[in-house]
Amino acid sequence: MKRFLTTVACCASLSLFAQTSSIYKKGWIDFNKNGRKDVFEDPAQPVDKRVEDLLSQMTLNEKTCQLATLYGYGRVLKDELPTAGWKDSIWKDGIANIDEHLNSLPFKPEAQSQYSFPFSKHADAINTVQKWFIEQTRLGIPVDFTNEGIHGLTHDRATSLPAPISIGATWNKQLVRQAGEIVGREGKALGYTNIYAPILDPARDQRWGRTVECYGEDPFLIAELGKQMTLGIQSQGVAATIKHFAVYSVPKGGRDGEARTDPHVAPREMHLLYLYPFKRVIMEAKPLGVMSSYNDWDGVPVTGSHYFLTQLLREQYGFNGYVTSDSRAVEYIWEKHHVAQDFKEATRQAVEAGLNVWTNFDPPNAYINNVRELVKEGKMSINVVDARVRDVLRVKFIVGLFDQPYVDVKQADKLVHTPSDEAFSKEINRQSMVLLKNTNNLLPLSKTAYKNILVAGPMADATKYAISRYGPSNNPVTSVFQGIKNMLGSNVNVTYEMGCHITGDNWPESEIIYTPLTNEERAGIDKAVTAARQSDIIIAVLGEDEKTVGEGLSRTSLDLPGRQQQLLEALYATGKPVVLVMTTGQPLTINWANKFLPAILNAGFPGPSAGEAVAETLFGDYNPGGKLTMTYPKSTGQIEFNFPFKPGSHADQPPRGRNGAGFTSANGSLYPFGFGLSYTSFTYSNLVVTPAKLKSQANVEISVDITNSGSRKGDEVVQLYIKDVQGSVIPYEMQLRGFERISLQPGEKKTVKFLIQPQDLELLDKNMNWTVEPGVFEVWVGSSSEDIRLKKEFVVE
């Protein structure tokens, strides 16, 4: 309460509140302006009572306005601040939320706002908008201000994080929790009360463009990291909205864009893989928001599915927040899926299924009027509308919008992108680095052994990829070339040649139809080769940028795009040692590089400090400890090829003399799930599993000793896998059920402990019931899913 009074006093001192309003009382606000403290206005009353009291005072128009999103400035809103025209708009009766308002979206010139920075100016502007809704609407229901936050808050100069695929590569739960706290704190300070993060979709098809926005392919890893991100965000008093529910990340053939539909996923697989992270995070972290996806499952659009939005989310998982639709998900029920005759019928299906808030890049009028007409025509019960509004109001009460609706403007500049936040941003970039190959310990490179270094490739001096649609904008970016040059200074001659563009003129057609190099392309490669011959070592920085991987950017090939492979081979042909640094948001089939190059560092899709992190890793100031969160196939022809998998599904082609003769298939992965090297080595010993025999609802305690047996300080990700030896239905070959990232000095030993609970051993039996079956379970502990160091077993009786 003291904080509330302080905030009101602070805000009242601003010019914004020069016109003193009588609705601001000591310890409460008279939102409905009736001169008395109603139950919903009393902070001492339970949330449910406050919700019911407010709901009882609302008209149909006011209720329906709480069921829609108003996209912010540059998207739908034409005004940065309230105008007289707002009194004639549909939101004169309120609105559920306003999304991305005044945040100056990256790459959206029409959305650049004078109010995004300094941070205090944005907080003040959000107060102005909030003040309009509180003072100029009849009931004064505050707005839930939403924003994206999957790798840093999507706001001008907020703290930037690497893309989620790189956040996943850290395998560091504590680090991800801290990342969530930063995103939540910055959102709160800027006036955002609901953050659209984390993404919990398992990225199981490596061709899919949005792999870069996912933590990886394994449901347990996603659940563990997603839980920490959600807890971190919501610890700051704002809502986290998890996405995309559900079965969103497997569009047919890995296609993206308008093809996000028709996932071929069997029911048991759906629950074990695609719903598992959502179930875990909802039950254990209690997010206040869920975004429904616009794909179907088994012929039913998810956003129009009572099974998904009510039975699973609320009745089975216990979700207590509100569901917002992914943009255009409701329209797709009609336009794409063709199970409704028009938008109005699609609206009815979505609301009755359990959707609370419609979202799209259109004005909310049509949707809101659809709901009003459906109720008046007797085609939708007012009780259904009340139920949906009730959820929205509950979230607004929980995050404190009825007790502390205004931002403390004076604190904004102190709480957003602090020096410690910037240091954290660099550290998470470092921890996301994954070393894929290091023949004869070429890395780390000596800072004094090479007098002439060529940094080549189209990603070497690139910067835009570090600032994408779902992250902060306008932060300075250090390219890899600049990072290396800054580190080595004037003692080493560091030169740069682009060699080729990321994609050629014919791309993406060139992925399926080869064309000879143009004269310009040949000249660019030749120029890089000339520079390479004058160098002692080559650092080739190749891969993908924001135009080749991301939302709507699926690939037909996973080879290096454009002419980058030709450039790499030409550099290698000079005879000089070549170190490959890959910037990529998805697994790439770099078979040639893996066979011929001595060293490969996967930089993933890092944030603005990419160049510093890569330079520190290449030259030994930092020892890489990240691990892959997706299987790297050798060929797209192997897809589906990922972890976890059923027994035999990844088996090699039969050898000569048996069916198939072994001539037609690439066997095994290029790099397996959980893989990553280090500049030091680690020894595993003393695996202890207690008890050896147990009942189905008992816990299992596991411990293992890890020793740094090398000469450098380093990080190891200790991975625990459980194998169900035999089940009533086919179990996965093994499943990740624990991991810890630890840091060890040379010679240091640590004991890592894991707790296996009954839910970690569950399977869905023949009757689709979750159960722990009796039998033998094997404990596998190691450094990757294929580098298992120790094994033991226990028996469930």
C-alpha positions in Angstrom: 0.0 0.0 0.0 2.9 2.4 0.8 4.3 1.8 -2.6 0.9 2.7 -4.2 0.6 5.9 -2.2 4.2 6.8 -3.2 3.5 6.2 -6.8 0.3 8.3 -6.9 2.1 11.1 -5.1 5.0 10.9 -7.6 2.7 10.9 -10.5 0.5 13.7 -9.1 3.5 15.9 -9.1 3.9 15.7 -12.8 2.5 18.2 -15.3 0.5 15.2 -16.6 -1.6 15.4 -13.5 -1.8 19.2 -13.1 -5.6 19.0 -13.4 -6.3 17.3 -10.1 -9.1 14.8 -10.2 -11.2 13.9 -7.2 -11.2 10.2 -8.0 -7.8 9.7 -6.5 -8.4 9.0 -2.8 -6.2 8.0 0.0 -5.3 4.4 -0.6 -7.9 3.8 -3.4 -9.2 5.2 -6.7 -12.8 5.9 -7.5 -12.7 4.3 -10.9 -16.5 4.5 -11.5 -16.6 8.0 -10.2 -19.6 7.5 -7.9 -18.1 9.0 -4.8 -17.9 5.8 -2.7 -15.5 2.9 -2.4 -17.0 0.0 -4.2 -15.8 -3.6 -3.5 -13.8 -3.6 -6.8 -12.1 -0.4 -5.7 -11.0 -1.7 -2.3 -7.5 -3.2 -2.3 -8.3 -5.1 0.9 -10.9 -7.2 -0.8 -10.2 -10.6 -2.4 -9.5 -10.6 -6.1 -12.5 -12.7 -7.0 -14.9 -10.5 -5.0 -13.5 -7.4 -6.8 -13.9 -9.1 -10.2 -17.5 -10.0 -9.6 -18.4 -6.6 -8.3 -16.9 -4.8 -11.3 -18.5 -7.3 -13.7 -21.9 -6.7 -12.2 -21.6 -3.0 -13.0 -20.6 -3.5 -16.7 -22.8 -3.1 -19.7 -22.6 -5.3 -22.8 -20.6 -2.6 -24.6 -18.1 -2.4 -21.7 -17.8 -6.2 -21.5 -17.1 -6.7 -25.1 -14.4 -4.0 -25.2 -12.5 -6.1 -22.6 -12.3 -8.9 -25.2 -10.1 -7.2 -27.8 -6.6 -5.8 -28.4 -5.9 -2.4 -29.7 -2.5 -2.4 -31.5 -0.4 0.6 -30.6 1.0 3.5 -32.5 2.1 2.7 -36.1 0.1 -0.5 -36.2 -3.5 0.5 -35.6 -3.4 3.5 -33.4 -2.7 6.7 -35.4 -2.2 8.8 -32.3 0.7 8.6 -29.9 -1.4 10.2 -27.1 -5.1 10.5 -26.6 -7.0 12.9 -28.8 -10.6 14.2 -28.7 -11.4 11.6 -31.4 -11.0 8.8 -28.9 -14.3 9.7 -27.3 -15.9 8.7 -30.6 -13.9 5.5 -31.0 -15.0 2.0 -30.0 -12.6 2.1 -27.1 -14.5 4.9 -25.4 -15.9 2.0 -23.4 -12.5 0.6 -22.6 -10.2 -2.0 -24.1 -8.5 -5.2 -22.9 -5.0 -4.3 -23.8 -2.9 -2.1 -26.0 0.0 -3.9 -27.7 3.5 -2.5 -28.5 2.5 1.1 -27.9 5.2 3.7 -28.5 8.0 1.2 -28.4 9.6 2.2 -31.7 9.5 -1.2 -33.4 12.6 -2.4 -35.2 12.4 -2.0 -39.0 9.0 -0.3 -38.8 9.5 3.4 -39.8 5.8 4.1 -39.3 6.0 2.9 -35.7 9.0 5.1 -34.6 7.8 7.3 -31.7 9.2 10.4 -30.1 8.0 8.9 -26.8 10.1 5.7 -26.8 13.2 7.2 -25.3 14.3 8.5 -22.9 12.7 5.7 -20.8 11.1 8.2 -18.5 9.4 9.9 -21.4 7.8 6.6 -22.4 6.6 6.0 -18.9 5.1 9.4 -18.8 3.3 8.8 -22.1 1.9 5.5 -21.0 0.6 7.3 -17.9 -1.1 9.7 -20.2 -2.8 7.0 -22.1 -3.7 5.1 -18.9 -5.1 8.2 -17.4 -7.4 8.7 -20.3 -9.0 5.3 -19.9 -9.3 5.7 -16.1 -10.7 9.2 -16.2 -12.6 9.3 -19.5 -14.4 6.0 -19.5 -17.4 5.3 -17.4 -15.9 2.6 -15.2 -12.3 3.6 -15.6 -11.0 0.1 -16.2 -7.3 0.3 -16.7 -5.5 -1.0 -19.8 -3.2 -4.0 -19.8 -0.2 -2.7 -21.8 1.4 -5.7 -23.7 4.7 -6.1 -25.5 6.9 -8.9 -26.9 9.9 -10.0 -24.9 11.4 -13.3 -26.2 15.0 -12.0 -26.3 14.8 -8.8 -24.5 11.9 -6.4 -24.3 10.8 -5.1 -27.7 11.5 -1.5 -26.9 13.8 1.2 -28.0 17.2 0.6 -26.3 16.0 -1.9 -23.8 18.5 -4.7 -22.7 19.0 -7.0 -25.6 19.4 -10.8 -25.2 20.5 -13.4 -27.8 17.7 -15.1 -29.7 15.9 -17.9 -27.9 17.8 -20.6 -29.8 21.0 -19.2 -28.3 19.4 -18.6 -24.8 18.6 -22.4 -25.0 22.2 -23.2 -25.9 23.4 -21.8 -22.5 21.6 -24.7 -20.7 21.7 -22.4 -17.7 18.5 -22.2 -15.7 19.7 -19.5 -13.3 20.8 -17.3 -16.2 17.4 -17.7 -17.9 15.7 -16.8 -14.6 17.8 -13.6 -14.4 17.0 -12.8 -18.1 13.3 -13.1 -17.3 13.7 -10.8 -14.3 15.4 -8.1 -16.5 12.6 -8.4 -19.1 9.9 -8.1 -16.5 11.6 -5.2 -14.6 12.1 -3.2 -17.7 8.6 -3.9 -18.9 7.2 -2.8 -15.6 9.3 0.4 -15.4 8.3 1.4 -18.9 4.6 0.8 -18.3 4.1 -2.6 -19.9 2.1 -5.0 -17.6 2.1 -8.1 -19.8 5.1 -9.6 -21.7 4.6 -12.0 -24.6 7.2 -14.6 -23.6 8.5 -17.3 -23.5 8.0 -19.3 -26.7 7.4 -22.9 -25.6 7.1 -24.5 -29.0 9.4 -27.5 -29.6 11.2 -26.9 -32.9 11.2 -30.4 -34.3 11.7 -29.6 -38.0 15.0 -27.9 -38.7 13.7 -26.3 -41.9 11.1 -24.2 -40.0 12.0 -20.5 -40.0 11.0 -19.9 -36.4 13.5 -22.4 -34.9 15.6 -19.3 -34.1 12.8 -18.1 -31.7 12.5 -21.5 -29.8 14.7 -22.9 -27.1 15.3 -26.1 -29.0 13.7 -29.5 -29.9 13.4 -31.2 -26.5 10.3 -30.7 -24.4 12.0 -31.2 -21.1 14.7 -28.6 -21.8 12.1 -26.2 -23.1 9.9 -26.7 -20.0 12.8 -26.1 -17.6 14.0 -22.9 -19.3 10.5 -21.7 -20.0 9.6 -22.1 -16.4 12.5 -20.0 -15.3 11.8 -17.3 -17.9 8.1 -17.2 -16.8 9.0 -17.1 -13.1 11.5 -14.3 -13.8 9.1 -12.1 -15.7 6.3 -12.5 -13.2 8.5 -11.9 -10.2 8.5 -8.3 -11.3 4.7 -7.9 -11.0 3.8 -8.3 -14.6 2.1 -11.1 -16.5 4.0 -13.5 -18.8 2.0 -14.8 -21.8 3.4 -18.1 -23.1 3.1 -19.0 -26.7 2.0 -20.5 -29.1 -0.6 -22.9 -27.8 -0.6 -25.5 -29.3 1.1 -27.9 -31.8 2.2 -24.8 -33.7 5.8 -25.6 -34.5 5.3 -28.5 -37.0 3.7 -27.0 -40.1 3.5 -29.6 -42.8 6.9 -30.0 -44.4 8.5 -27.3 -42.2 6.8 -24.6 -44.3 6.1 -21.2 -42.9 4.3 -18.1 -43.8 0.7 -18.8 -44.9 1.4 -22.6 -44.6 1.3 -22.7 -40.8 -1.3 -25.5 -40.7 -1.9 -29.2 -40.8 0.6 -30.5 -38.2 0.9 -34.3 -38.6 1.2 -35.2 -34.9 -0.4 -38.3 -33.3 -2.3 -37.8 -30.0 0.2 -39.4 -27.8 3.1 -37.6 -29.4 1.2 -34.3 -29.1 1.0 -34.7 -25.3 4.5 -36.1 -24.8 6.3 -33.6 -27.0 4.3 -30.5 -28.0 2.0 -30.0 -24.9 4.5 -31.1 -22.3 6.3 -27.7 -22.0 3.0 -25.9 -21.7 1.6 -28.3 -19.1 4.7 -28.0 -17.0 5.1 -24.3 -17.2 1.4 -23.6 -16.5 1.3 -26.0 -13.5 4.6 -25.0 -12.0 5.1 -21.3 -12.9 1.4 -20.1 -13.2 1.7 -17.7 -16.2 -1.1 -15.3 -16.4 -1.3 -15.3 -20.2 -1.5 -17.9 -23.0 -1.4 -17.1 -26.7 -3.5 -19.4 -28.8 -2.1 -20.5 -32.2 -3.7 -20.2 -35.6 -3.0 -23.7 -36.8 -5.4 -26.6 -36.6 -4.9 -30.0 -35.1 -6.7 -33.1 -36.5 -9.0 -30.8 -38.5 -10.1 -28.4 -35.8 -8.6 -24.9 -35.5 -6.9 -24.6 -32.1 -8.3 -21.1 -31.5 -11.8 -22.5 -32.1 -11.2 -25.7 -30.0 -13.0 -26.1 -26.6 -10.7 -29.1 -26.1 -7.5 -27.0 -26.2 -8.7 -23.7 -24.8 -10.9 -25.0 -22.0 -10.5 -28.7 -21.3 -6.7 -28.8 -21.5 -5.7 -25.3 -20.4 -8.2 -24.6 -17.6 -9.7 -28.0 -16.5 -6.5 -30.1 -16.7 -3.6 -27.7 -16.4 -5.3 -25.2 -14.1 -4.6 -22.1 -16.1 -6.2 -19.0 -14.4 -5.2 -16.2 -16.7 -6.5 -15.0 -20.0 -6.0 -16.3 -23.5 -5.2 -14.0 -26.3 -5.2 -15.1 -30.0 -2.2 -15.0 -32.2 -2.8 -12.3 -34.8 -5.5 -13.3 -37.3 -6.1 -16.7 -35.6 -9.8 -16.0 -35.3 -10.1 -14.8 -38.9 -8.3 -18.0 -40.1 -11.1 -20.1 -38.7 -13.1 -18.6 -41.5 -10.6 -17.6 -44.2 -8.1 -20.4 -44.1 -9.6 -23.4 -42.3 -13.1 -22.9 -43.8 -15.0 -24.2 -40.8 -17.0 -21.0 -40.4 -19.1 -19.2 -43.0 -17.9 -15.7 -42.0 -15.9 -13.8 -39.5 -18.9 -13.5 -37.2 -19.3 -17.3 -37.0 -15.6 -17.6 -36.4 -15.9 -15.2 -33.6 -18.6 -17.3 -32.0 -16.6 -20.4 -32.3 -13.5 -18.8 -30.7 -15.3 -17.2 -27.8 -17.3 -20.3 -26.9 -14.1 -22.4 -27.2 -12.4 -20.3 -24.5 -10.7 -17.4 -26.2 -10.6 -14.3 -24.0 -9.0 -11.6 -26.2 -8.9 -11.2 -30.0 -5.7 -9.8 -31.4 -5.0 -8.7 -35.0 -3.3 -5.8 -36.8 -6.7 -4.4 -37.6 -9.0 -2.0 -35.6 -11.0 -4.0 -33.0 -14.4 -2.7 -34.1 -15.5 -5.6 -36.3 -14.7 -8.3 -33.6 -16.2 -6.3 -30.8 -19.4 -5.7 -32.8 -19.5 -9.4 -33.7 -19.8 -10.4 -30.1 -22.4 -7.7 -29.3 -24.5 -8.8 -32.2 -24.2 -12.5 -31.3 -25.5 -11.8 -27.8 -28.3 -9.6 -29.0 -29.4 -12.2 -31.6 -29.4 -15.0 -29.0 -26.6 -16.9 -30.7 -24.2 -16.5 -27.8 -25.0 -16.5 -24.1 -24.1 -13.5 -22.0 -22.8 -16.0 -19.4 -20.1 -17.0 -21.9 -19.1 -13.4 -22.4 -19.1 -12.9 -18.6 -16.8 -15.9 -18.2 -14.3 -14.5 -20.7 -14.4 -11.0 -19.3 -13.9 -12.4 -15.8 -10.6 -13.9 -16.8 -9.3 -10.6 -18.2 -10.3 -8.6 -15.2 -8.8 -11.2 -12.9 -5.4 -10.7 -14.5 -5.7 -6.9 -14.3 -6.4 -7.1 -10.6 -3.6 -9.6 -10.0 -0.9 -7.4 -11.7 -2.1 -4.5 -9.6 -3.7 -2.3 -12.3 -6.6 -1.3 -10.0 -4.2 -0.4 -7.1 -1.2 1.0 -8.9 -2.2 1.9 -12.5 0.5 4.5 -13.1 4.2 4.1 -13.7 6.7 5.8 -11.4 8.2 8.0 -14.0 11.3 9.0 -12.0 12.4 5.4 -11.7 12.2 4.4 -15.4 15.7 5.8 -16.4 17.2 4.0 -13.4 15.7 0.6 -14.0 16.0 0.1 -17.8 19.3 -1.1 -19.4 21.5 -0.5 -16.5 25.3 -1.2 -16.6 24.7 -4.5 -14.8 22.1 -5.4 -17.4 24.6 -4.7 -20.2 27.1 -6.9 -18.4 24.5 -9.6 -18.2 23.7 -9.3 -21.9 27.4 -9.9 -22.7 27.6 -12.9 -20.3 24.6 -14.7 -21.8 26.1 -14.1 -25.2 29.3 -15.8 -24.1 27.5 -18.7 -22.5 25.6 -19.4 -25.7 28.7 -20.1 -27.7 29.0 -23.8 -28.8 32.3 -25.2 -30.0 31.6 -27.9 -32.7 35.1 -28.9 -33.8 38.7 -28.2 -32.6 41.2 -30.5 -34.3 44.6 -30.5 -32.6 43.4 -27.8 -30.2 43.8 -25.1 -32.8 41.5 -23.0 -30.7 41.9 -20.9 -28.7 44.1 -18.8 -31.0 47.2 -17.1 -29.8 47.0 -13.3 -29.7 50.6 -13.1 -30.7 51.3 -16.0 -33.1 49.5 -14.4 -36.1 50.6 -11.1 -37.6 48.0 -11.0 -40.4 44.5 -12.3 -39.9 41.7 -12.2 -42.5 38.2 -12.0 -41.2 36.0 -13.0 -44.2 32.5 -13.7 -45.1 29.1 -11.9 -45.4 28.4 -12.2 -41.7 31.8 -10.9 -40.5 30.8 -7.3 -40.4 27.1 -7.7 -40.3 25.1 -6.2 -37.5 21.3 -6.1 -38.4 20.8 -9.7 -37.5 21.5 -8.9 -33.9 18.4 -6.7 -33.7 15.2 -8.5 -34.9 11.4 -8.0 -34.9 11.0 -9.5 -31.4 13.9 -7.7 -29.6 15.0 -4.3 -28.6 15.9 -1.7 -31.2 18.6 1.0 -31.6 21.3 -0.7 -29.5 24.9 -0.4 -30.9 26.1 -3.7 -32.3 29.7 -5.0 -32.4 30.3 -7.1 -35.5 32.6 -10.1 -35.3 35.2 -8.3 -37.4 35.1 -5.3 -35.2 35.2 -7.4 -32.0 38.4 -9.2 -33.2 40.0 -6.0 -34.3 39.2 -4.3 -31.0 40.6 -7.2 -29.0 43.9 -7.5 -31.0 44.5 -3.8 -31.4 47.3 -2.4 -33.5 49.7 -5.3 -32.9 48.0 -7.5 -35.4 47.0 -6.6 -38.9 43.3 -7.6 -39.1 41.7 -7.2 -42.5 38.1 -7.9 -43.8 36.7 -9.1 -47.0 33.0 -9.9 -47.5 33.7 -12.4 -50.3 30.0 -12.8 -51.2 26.6 -11.7 -50.1 24.6 -13.8 -47.7 22.3 -14.8 -50.6 22.9 -14.4 -54.3 20.7 -12.8 -56.9 18.8 -16.1 -57.6 18.1 -17.0 -54.0 16.0 -18.9 -52.8 15.6 -20.5 -56.3 19.3 -21.2 -56.2 18.6 -23.7 -53.4 16.9 -26.0 -55.9 18.4 -24.9 -59.3 22.1 -24.3 -59.5 23.4 -21.4 -61.6 27.0 -20.6 -62.3 28.7 -17.7 -60.4 28.2 -14.3 -62.0 31.2 -12.2 -62.8 30.5 -10.1 -59.8 30.3 -13.1 -57.5 33.5 -14.6 -58.9 35.3 -11.2 -58.4 34.2 -11.0 -54.8 35.4 -14.5 -54.0 38.7 -13.9 -55.9 39.3 -10.7 -53.9 38.8 -12.6 -50.6 41.2 -15.4 -51.8 43.9 -12.8 -52.7 43.6 -11.4 -49.2 43.7 -14.9 -47.7 47.0 -15.7 -49.4 48.5 -12.7 -47.6 47.2 -13.8 -44.2 48.5 -16.3 -41.6 45.0 -17.5 -40.7 41.4 -17.0 -41.9 38.4 -16.6 -39.8 35.4 -17.2 -42.0 32.1 -15.8 -40.5 29.2 -17.4 -42.4 25.6 -18.3 -41.9 22.2 -16.7 -41.8 20.8 -13.2 -41.1 17.4 -11.8 -40.2 16.3 -12.2 -43.8 17.2 -15.9 -44.1 15.9 -17.3 -40.8 12.9 -16.2 -38.7 9.2 -16.0 -38.9 7.9 -16.7 -42.4 11.4 -17.8 -43.6 11.4 -21.6 -43.9 14.2 -23.2 -46.0 14.2 -25.8 -48.6 17.8 -26.5 -47.9 19.9 -26.3 -44.8 23.2 -25.7 -46.6 25.0 -22.4 -46.2 22.8 -20.0 -48.2 23.9 -18.2 -51.4 27.5 -18.6 -52.5 28.9 -19.0 -49.0 30.0 -22.6 -49.6 31.9 -21.7 -52.7 33.6 -18.9 -50.8 34.5 -21.3 -47.9 36.0 -23.9 -50.3 38.0 -21.2 -52.1 39.5 -19.9 -48.8 40.3 -23.5 -47.8 42.1 -24.1 -51.1 44.7 -21.4 -50.3 46.2 -23.9 -47.8 45.9 -21.4 -44.9 44.1 -22.6 -41.7 40.4 -21.7 -41.7 38.3 -21.3 -38.6 34.6 -21.2 -39.3 32.3 -19.1 -37.1 28.7 -19.7 -37.8 25.8 -17.3 -37.1 22.7 -19.4 -37.5 19.2 -19.7 -36.0 18.7 -23.3 -37.2 20.9 -26.4 -37.7 22.8 -26.2 -41.0 24.1 -29.2 -42.9 27.8 -28.1 -42.9 29.1 -31.6 -43.8 32.0 -30.3 -45.9 33.1 -27.9 -43.2 33.0 -30.5 -40.6 35.1 -32.9 -42.7 37.8 -30.5 -43.9 38.1 -27.5 -41.5 40.1 -27.8 -38.3 37.8 -25.6 -36.1 34.1 -24.6 -36.0 32.5 -22.3 -33.5 28.7 -21.9 -33.5 27.8 -18.4 -32.5 24.1 -19.0 -32.9 22.0 -15.9 -33.2 23.6 -13.7 -30.6 22.8 -10.2 -29.4 24.5 -6.9 -30.0 27.7 -7.9 -28.1 28.2 -10.8 -30.6 31.6 -9.6 -31.8 33.0 -9.3 -28.3 31.7 -12.8 -27.3 33.1 -14.4 -30.4 36.5 -12.7 -30.2 36.8 -13.6 -26.5 36.0 -17.2 -27.3 38.3 -17.5 -30.3 41.2 -16.1 -28.5 40.8 -17.8 -25.2 39.5 -15.1 -22.9 36.4 -17.3 -22.6 36.1 -21.0 -22.7 32.9 -22.1 -24.6 30.5 -24.3 -22.7 27.3 -24.1 -24.6 25.5 -27.1 -26.0 23.3 -27.6 -29.0 19.6 -27.8 -28.3 18.7 -29.2 -31.8 20.0 -32.2 -33.7 22.1 -31.2 -36.7 21.2 -33.6 -39.5 23.6 -34.4 -42.4 20.8 -33.9 -44.9 17.3 -32.6 -45.1 16.4 -36.0 -46.5 16.9 -37.4 -42.9 14.2 -35.1 -41.5 12.4 -35.9 -39.2 15.6 -36.5 -37.2 15.6 -35.1 -33.7 15.6 -35.9 -30.0 13.9 -37.6 -28.3 13.1 -40.4 -30.7 11.5 -43.9 -30.7 13.7 -47.0 -30.7 14.8 -47.8 -34.3 13.6 -44.6 -35.8 17.2 -43.3 -36.1 18.7 -46.6 -37.0 21.4 -46.7 -39.7 20.7 -48.0 -43.2 21.3 -51.8 -43.3 24.8 -52.9 -44.2 25.8 -54.5 -47.5 24.2 -57.9 -48.0 20.9 -57.1 -46.4 17.9 -55.1 -47.8 18.9 -51.7 -48.8 22.6 -52.5 -49.1 23.5 -49.3 -47.3 23.9 -47.2 -50.4 21.1 -44.8 -50.2 21.1 -43.1 -46.8 23.2 -40.7 -44.7 23.5 -42.4 -41.3 23.6 -40.6 -38.0 23.6 -37.0 -37.1 26.2 -34.4 -38.0 26.1 -33.2 -34.4 23.7 -34.7 -31.8 21.4 -33.1 -29.3 23.3 -31.7 -26.3 26.7 -31.6 -28.1 29.3 -29.1 -27.5 33.1 -29.1 -26.9 35.4 -27.2 -24.5 39.0 -26.1 -24.3 39.3 -28.3 -21.2 38.1 -31.9 -20.4 35.8 -33.3 -17.8 35.8 -36.7 -16.0 32.7 -38.3 -14.7 32.7 -40.7 -11.7 30.9 -42.1 -8.8 27.3 -42.3 -10.1 25.0 -43.0 -7.2 21.3 -43.9 -7.7 19.1 -44.1 -4.5 17.1 -46.2 -3.9 17.7 -49.1 -6.2 14.1 -50.3 -5.8 11.1 -48.0 -5.2 7.3 -47.7 -5.5 5.7 -45.8 -8.4 5.2 -42.6 -6.4 8.6 -42.4 -4.8 11.5 -40.1 -5.7 14.9 -41.1 -7.0 18.0 -39.2 -5.9 21.0 -39.2 -8.3 24.4 -37.8 -7.8 27.6 -37.8 -9.9 31.0 -36.3 -9.5 32.5 -34.1 -12.3 36.2 -33.2 -12.3 37.9 -30.7 -14.6 40.7 -32.9 -15.8 42.2 -30.3 -18.1 44.3 -27.2 -17.7 41.7 -24.4 -18.2 38.7 -23.2 -16.2 35.6 -24.3 -18.0 31.9 -25.0 -18.0 30.3 -28.4 -18.4 26.6 -29.1 -18.9 25.9 -32.4 -17.1 23.0 -34.1 -18.7 20.8 -36.8 -17.2 18.8 -39.1 -19.4 16.3 -41.8 -18.3 15.6 -44.9 -20.4 12.4 -46.9 -19.8 13.6 -50.3 -20.7 10.1 -51.7 -21.5 6.7 -50.1 -21.5 3.1 -51.1 -22.4 3.4 -48.6 -25.2 6.7 -47.8 -27.1 8.8 -45.5 -24.9 11.4 -43.1 -26.3 14.9 -44.4 -26.6 15.7 -42.1 -23.7 14.5 -38.8 -22.4 16.3 -35.8 -20.9 15.2 -35.5 -17.3 17.8 -33.3 -15.7 20.7 -30.9 -16.5 23.0 -28.6 -14.7 25.7 -26.2 -16.0 28.6 -26.0 -13.7 31.9 -24.1 -13.8 35.1 -25.8 -12.6 38.7 -24.7 -12.2 41.5 -27.1 -13.4 41.5 -30.1 -11.0 38.3 -29.0 -9.2 35.6 -31.6 -8.5 31.9 -31.0 -7.9 29.1 -33.3 -7.0 25.9 -32.7 -9.1 22.6 -33.9 -7.7 19.4 -34.6 -9.5 15.9 -35.5 -8.2 13.7 -37.7 -10.3 10.1 -37.4 -9.4 7.2 -39.7 -10.5 6.1 -37.4 -13.3 9.6 -37.7 -14.8 8.9 -41.5 -15.3 5.3 -41.2 -16.6 4.1 -42.4 -20.0 0.7 -42.3 -21.6 -0.6 -45.8 -21.5 -2.8 -47.6 -24.0 -5.8 -45.8 -22.5 -4.1 -42.4 -22.7 -3.7 -42.2 -18.9 -0.6 -40.8 -17.4 1.0 -43.6 -15.3 4.3 -44.8 -13.9 4.6 -48.4 -14.9 6.6 -51.0 -13.0 9.9 -52.1 -14.6 13.5 -51.3 -15.1 14.7 -47.7 -15.7 18.3 -46.9 -16.7 20.1 -43.7 -15.7 22.4 -42.4 -18.3 24.7 -39.4 -17.4 26.9 -37.7 -19.9 28.1 -34.7 -21.9 25.6 -35.1 -24.7 22.8 -37.4 -25.8 25.5 -39.5 -27.6 28.4 -39.0 -25.2 27.1 -41.0 -22.2 29.8 -41.5 -19.6 28.1 -43.5 -16.8 25.0 -45.8 -16.5 23.1 -47.3 -13.7 19.6 -48.6 -13.2 16.7 -48.7 -10.7 13.5 -50.7 -10.5 10.0 -49.5 -10.0 8.0 -52.3 -8.3 
